[in-house]
Amino acid sequence: MTDDMDVINSHSFYKYTDSAMHHITTQQRLKGLAEYGKPFHPDNHDNEELINHLLSEIADLPVYALALADRIRKQEERIKELEAENAKLKSGNEDVERRDNQLSANPFKIMEEVNGDFPVERMSTTIISFDFDENTLKWNEELGIEFLTLDEIISQAMKITNKNKVRKRIPFIRVTYETGLWGVIFEVGNYYDNKKWIVHGITKGYA
C-alpha cells in the first residue's frame, strides 16, 4: 500500500492537479468569505438553502461545459485553417526553391561541345588569348547591351592573328562568361581547321 501511495504522490500530473485544485479551492473560499462574511459551515444553512446552492452550481455546470466545448471547437477549426495555410505556404516555398534551383543550375557540362552561336555579354565576359588583345574586338550592340557569339569571337580573332598569312590558324582563346547564378569557361584553338568550342570549366557565378 505504501508503495502504491508513493507512486501516486510522485506522479507529476497528480501533483499538478492537486496544486491547481488547491489554488481553485482557496480562491472559492476567499470569494465565499467576502460574500457571506464568514467561512462556509453546514450548520449555518438549512436544507433548502443547501439544495438551492447545489442546484445553482449544477445549473452552471453545463453552461461552462458547453462554453468550453464551443471554444475548443473554434480553436480546433482555427488550427486546421492555420495548418492548411502553412501547408500552402510550404508548398509555395518548395516551388520557389525548385525554380531557383532550376534557374541556378549550370546548363553546361565539362568537356561538352558548344554551339558557336551562343552569345556572351561583354560586361559578363573575360577573354584571354596569347595571340590578340580582347580590347581589339568589336562588339555588337542592341538595346544598350554589347555582345558577341562565340563564333563571332573566333572570326574576328582569326582576322587579327592571321593577317597576311596563307594558312589560317585557329588561335587559342579562353572565354569566361559569368552570370549571377552560374558561370562557364569556353576554350577553342591553337590548331588548324578546328573551330569547336569546348567547355573546360564551370563556376557558380558571381552572386
RAWO-V791090 format. One record per backbone hydrogen bond with DSSP energy under -1.0 kcal/mol. NH is the residue of the N-H (numbers start at 0). CO is the residue of the C=O. E is the energy in kcal/mol with one decimal. If there is no record, write none. Layout:
nh->NH co->CO e->E
nh->NH co->CO e->E
This chain:
nh->4 co->0 e->-2.3
nh->5 co->1 e->-2.2
nh->6 co->2 e->-2.0
nh->7 co->3 e->-2.3
nh->8 co->4 e->-3.2
nh->9 co->5 e->-1.7
nh->14 co->10 e->-2.2
nh->15 co->11 e->-1.9
nh->16 co->12 e->-2.6
nh->17 co->13 e->-2.7
nh->18 co->14 e->-2.1
nh->19 co->15 e->-2.5
nh->20 co->16 e->-2.8
nh->21 co->17 e->-2.1
nh->22 co->18 e->-1.9
nh->23 co->19 e->-2.4
nh->24 co->20 e->-3.0
nh->25 co->21 e->-2.2
nh->26 co->22 e->-2.2
nh->27 co->23 e->-2.4
nh->28 co->24 e->-2.2
nh->29 co->25 e->-2.2
nh->30 co->26 e->-2.2
nh->31 co->27 e->-2.5
nh->32 co->28 e->-2.4
nh->33 co->29 e->-2.2
nh->34 co->30 e->-1.9
nh->35 co->31 e->-3.1
nh->36 co->32 e->-2.0
nh->43 co->40 e->-2.1
nh->44 co->41 e->-1.5
nh->49 co->45 e->-2.0
nh->50 co->46 e->-2.5
nh->51 co->47 e->-2.5
nh->52 co->48 e->-2.5
nh->53 co->49 e->-2.4
nh->54 co->50 e->-2.9
nh->55 co->51 e->-2.3
nh->56 co->52 e->-2.1
nh->57 co->53 e->-2.6
nh->58 co->54 e->-2.7
nh->59 co->55 e->-1.7
nh->60 co->56 e->-1.5
nh->63 co->59 e->-2.4
nh->64 co->60 e->-2.6
nh->65 co->61 e->-2.9
nh->66 co->62 e->-2.3
nh->67 co->63 e->-2.5
nh->68 co->64 e->-2.5
nh->69 co->65 e->-2.5
nh->70 co->66 e->-2.1
nh->71 co->67 e->-2.6
nh->72 co->68 e->-2.5
nh->73 co->69 e->-2.4
nh->74 co->70 e->-2.6
nh->75 co->71 e->-2.6
nh->76 co->72 e->-2.3
nh->77 co->73 e->-2.3
nh->78 co->74 e->-2.5
nh->79 co->75 e->-2.3
nh->80 co->76 e->-2.1
nh->81 co->77 e->-2.7
nh->82 co->78 e->-2.6
nh->83 co->79 e->-2.3
nh->84 co->80 e->-2.5
nh->85 co->81 e->-2.8
nh->86 co->82 e->-2.5
nh->87 co->83 e->-2.2
nh->88 co->84 e->-2.7
nh->89 co->85 e->-2.8
nh->90 co->86 e->-2.5
nh->91 co->87 e->-2.5
nh->92 co->88 e->-2.9
nh->93 co->89 e->-2.4
nh->94 co->90 e->-2.1
nh->95 co->91 e->-2.4
nh->96 co->92 e->-2.8
nh->97 co->93 e->-2.5
nh->98 co->94 e->-2.5
nh->99 co->95 e->-2.8
nh->100 co->96 e->-2.5
nh->101 co->97 e->-2.1
nh->102 co->98 e->-2.8
nh->103 co->99 e->-2.8
nh->104 co->100 e->-1.1
nh->110 co->198 e->-4.1
nh->111 co->108 e->-1.9
nh->113 co->196 e->-2.8
nh->117 co->114 e->-1.5
nh->119 co->147 e->-2.8
nh->121 co->145 e->-2.5
nh->124 co->121 e->-1.5
nh->125 co->175 e->-2.3
nh->127 co->173 e->-2.9
nh->135 co->132 e->-2.4
nh->136 co->133 e->-1.5
nh->139 co->146 e->-2.1
nh->141 co->144 e->-2.2
nh->144 co->141 e->-1.7
nh->146 co->139 e->-2.1
nh->147 co->119 e->-1.8
nh->149 co->117 e->-1.7
nh->150 co->115 e->-2.8
nh->152 co->148 e->-1.7
nh->153 co->149 e->-1.9
nh->154 co->150 e->-2.7
nh->155 co->151 e->-2.2
nh->156 co->152 e->-2.4
nh->157 co->153 e->-2.7
nh->158 co->154 e->-1.6
nh->159 co->155 e->-1.9
nh->160 co->156 e->-2.9
nh->161 co->157 e->-2.3
nh->164 co->161 e->-2.2
nh->172 co->187 e->-2.6
nh->173 co->127 e->-2.7
nh->174 co->185 e->-2.8
nh->175 co->125 e->-3.1
nh->176 co->183 e->-2.9
nh->177 co->123 e->-2.6
nh->178 co->181 e->-3.1
nh->182 co->202 e->-1.8
nh->183 co->176 e->-2.5
nh->184 co->200 e->-3.1
nh->185 co->174 e->-3.2
nh->186 co->197 e->-2.3
nh->187 co->172 e->-1.9
nh->189 co->169 e->-2.1
nh->197 co->186 e->-2.7
nh->198 co->111 e->-2.3
nh->199 co->184 e->-2.8
nh->200 co->184 e->-1.0
nh->202 co->182 e->-2.4
nh->205 co->178 e->-1.8
nh->206 co->179 e->-1.8
